[in-house]
Amino acid sequence: MTKDFSNIEVDRVSAQIAEATQDRPLKKPRKSYTKEEARPYQEALQTSGRKGAGLPRINLAFTASNHEYITVVSRVLGISMTEFINRIITQHREEHGELYKSAMELRELLDSPGEEHKE
């Protein structure tokens, strides 16, 4: 079955499209956020539509069972998978703060120029 579009008034349709797009209000330019201004939005995971407030991203692969767990539990809690994973990491960071602190001190020591690094 072939569709017949010969009876469509192209000029009338084109005029309606032109009229509809002509009267569209212009969008206000989005505000650019400084790092300091963006910080509260980043911590609350509310950066959508905030120019300059994007969050660091990681592409992660999960086992099927972990992916299912994240999906199901985040839905049960009524939060996004991102928020669920961030909560788990925050809890781990609070429980193992000394480990992180020691690792950062070691990193600074290795990154700092000093006598022991001269060749």
N, C-alpha and C positions, 0 to 999 in steps of 0.2 A: 504494500500500500504506500503510495507516494503522497506526501503532504503538498498541498497547493497553497503557496503564500502569495499568489498573484493579486489577490484582492486586498492586501494590506496597503494602507495609504502611507507610504514611506515618508513623504514630506510632513504629514501631520505628526507622525511618531517622532521624527527628527526635531520638529518644532517643540514638542512637549518635553523631550529630553533636554534641549537647549534651555528652555524656560526653567525647568526644575533645577538644573545645575547652575544657572545664572544667579538665582536668588539665594543660594546657599550662604549662610554666614561664614565669615572667615574665622578659623580657629585662632585663639590667642596663642602666642608663642609660649612654649613650655619653659618653666623656670629651670635653670641649671643649678644644681645643688653643689656646694663645696663639700669636701670630705667631712668637715665638722658638722655641717647641716644634715648630711645624709646618714650619719652614724646612728641616730635613734631609729630611723626607718629601716636601716640594715639589720639592726639587732632585733627588731620586731618582724622581720621578713615582710615588710610592706614597701618594697621599692618599685612596684609596678607603676609605670608611667612617670617616674621621677628621674628626669635626665641627670646623669652623673651620679646616681645613687645605686648603681648596679652592684650586685653581690658577686664575690668570687664563685666560680662554678667548677665542678669536677664531674666528669663522666665516669660513673661507677658501674661495675658489673656485679651482680649478686647471684648466689646460688638460687635455684628455683624455690627451695624451702624458705630461705631468708627473704626473698622477694615477696612471697605469699604472706609471710608473717608481717612484714612492713605494711603491705597493702591492707590486710585485714585489721591489724591493730590500729593503724592510723584512722581507718574508717570508723572503728568502734569508738575511738576517742574523739572523733569529729574534727580531726586536724589533717593537714596535708602530710604526705609522706616526707617532704622536706623538713617540716617542723618536727615530726616524730624523730627523724634521724638526728636533727640538731639537738633535741632534748636528750637523746641517748649520749651524744658526744659531750654535751654540757655536764651531764651526771658523771661520766667517766673522767672528765677533766677535773671536776671538783673532788672526786675520790682519789685521783692520782696527781694532784697538783705538784707534789714534791718531785716526782719523776720528770714532769714537764719543766719545772724550774731548773733542775739539774741539767737536763738536756740543753736548755737555752743557754745556761752558763758555759757549758762545754762548747757549744756552737760559737758563742762570742769569743771564747778563749782561742779557738782554732781560727776564727776569722780575723782576729786582731793582729796587726803587725807587731812583732816583738823580737827580742834577741834570739829566742829559740828558733825563729823562722828564717834567719839569715843564712845565705848559702855561702 
